[in-house]
Structures are given as structure tokens and as C-alpha cells.
């Protein structure tokens, strides 16, 4: 069993940047493909980004492509989501998730961290 904890959320203004981190424990994240989802207020959870176990391959949702970047540091057992040029529509609870390989469901989830973008 792997446990995931998201850190780095907060209140920012449009155009600002923010970096979220996902710290894992119980297992090495090198065994997992990792991802980020978000849930805006009153809306369904949506995919944001994913990264392969090696870090060689990433997928970014169209809504955030060109602004968000996912990365991982297996030595630190941590996954990151760098968010630039933030917009009010980016306001959501952001969740870190893990799966054993592409083609399987995301099985493990963190508690989430709130990101609010407002002027």
C-alpha cells in the first residue's frame, strides 16, 4: 500500500505560478505511474496530467497544456505539478494519484489540496 499526501495549495492571483508536490510513503513511486486530477467547485473530477514510471513520457490535458508541467523525483519519492499562468478556471481541489501501469485504474489517491485563483 502506498500513501500519498499533496502539499503546496493556496490562494493566488491570476497569472501567478504555484508548484504542488505529492509525497509518497509505504512504497517507492518508481513502481507506479503517477497522475494529477482536479475537481472544480460544483463540477466532476477531471484529468490534469500523468507521468510514466520512468518519467520519460507525460500526458497533459488540453485545458492546461502549455501552462502546467508534471515531473517526478524518484529519489525523493515525490511527484510535482508546476502550474504557471494560473486562471480563475484552475480553481479546484487537486488530487495526486497512482497506478501500477498504464491500462489499469488509478488505485491510490491523496487527500487533495485546495488551489484558489482569484483577484
C-alpha positions in Angstrom: 0.0 0.0 0.0 1.3 3.5 -0.9 0.1 6.6 0.9 0.0 10.0 -1.0 0.0 13.5 0.5 -0.5 16.7 -1.5 1.2 19.9 -0.5 1.5 23.4 -1.9 -2.0 24.6 -2.5 -3.1 28.1 -1.6 -4.7 31.4 -2.8 -3.1 33.1 -5.7 -3.9 35.8 -8.3 -4.5 35.3 -12.0 -1.2 35.0 -13.8 0.7 33.7 -10.8 2.5 30.4 -10.5 2.3 27.6 -8.0 4.0 24.2 -7.5 2.2 21.3 -6.0 4.0 18.3 -4.6 2.9 14.8 -3.8 4.9 13.0 -1.2 4.6 9.2 -1.2 5.3 6.7 1.6 5.0 3.0 2.1 6.3 2.1 -1.4 8.7 3.6 -3.8 7.0 5.6 -6.5 9.3 4.1 -9.1 6.8 1.2 -9.1 3.9 3.4 -10.2 2.7 5.6 -13.0 1.5 8.8 -11.4 -1.1 11.4 -12.1 -2.9 14.6 -11.1 -6.7 15.2 -11.2 -8.7 18.2 -10.1 -12.3 18.9 -9.1 -13.6 22.4 -9.5 -16.4 23.6 -7.2 -19.7 22.0 -8.3 -18.1 20.0 -11.1 -16.9 16.5 -11.7 -13.3 15.4 -11.2 -11.2 15.8 -14.3 -7.8 14.6 -15.5 -4.9 17.1 -15.5 -1.7 15.3 -16.1 0.1 11.9 -15.9 3.7 10.6 -16.0 5.1 7.2 -16.7 7.1 5.2 -14.1 10.4 6.2 -15.7 9.4 9.8 -16.2 10.1 9.5 -19.9 6.5 10.0 -21.0 3.9 12.6 -19.9 0.3 13.4 -20.9 -1.1 16.9 -20.3 -4.8 17.8 -20.5 -5.7 20.2 -23.3 -7.2 22.7 -20.8 -3.8 23.2 -19.1 -1.3 22.3 -21.9 1.4 24.9 -22.3 0.9 26.1 -18.7 1.2 23.0 -16.5 4.1 20.5 -16.2 4.3 17.2 -14.4 7.6 15.8 -13.2 8.9 13.3 -10.7 11.9 12.7 -8.5 12.0 9.1 -7.6 15.0 9.6 -5.2 12.7 11.9 -3.1 9.6 9.7 -3.7 7.8 12.8 -4.9 5.8 14.0 -7.9 5.3 17.6 -8.8 2.8 19.7 -10.7 4.2 23.1 -11.8 1.3 25.5 -12.6 2.1 28.7 -14.5 -0.2 31.5 -15.8 -3.0 30.4 -13.5 -6.5 31.3 -14.4 -9.7 31.5 -12.3 -10.9 28.4 -14.1 -8.0 26.5 -12.5 -9.6 26.9 -9.1 -10.2 23.3 -7.8 -9.1 20.7 -5.3 -6.1 19.0 -6.8 -5.5 15.2 -6.2 -2.4 13.1 -6.6 -3.0 9.5 -7.8 -1.0 6.4 -8.6 -1.4 3.3 -10.7 0.8 0.3 -11.3 0.9 0.7 -15.0 -0.9 2.2 -18.0 -4.1 0.4 -18.7 -5.0 -0.1 -15.0 -7.3 2.2 -12.9 -5.8 4.8 -10.7 -6.0 2.9 -7.4 -4.4 5.1 -4.8 -5.4 8.7 -4.0 -4.2 11.6 -1.8 -6.5 13.8 0.4 -6.3 16.7 -2.0 -5.1 20.3 -1.7 -7.1 23.4 -2.5 -6.0 25.9 -5.2 -7.9 29.1 -5.5 -7.2 31.6 -8.2 -8.9 35.0 -7.6 -8.2 38.7 -8.0 
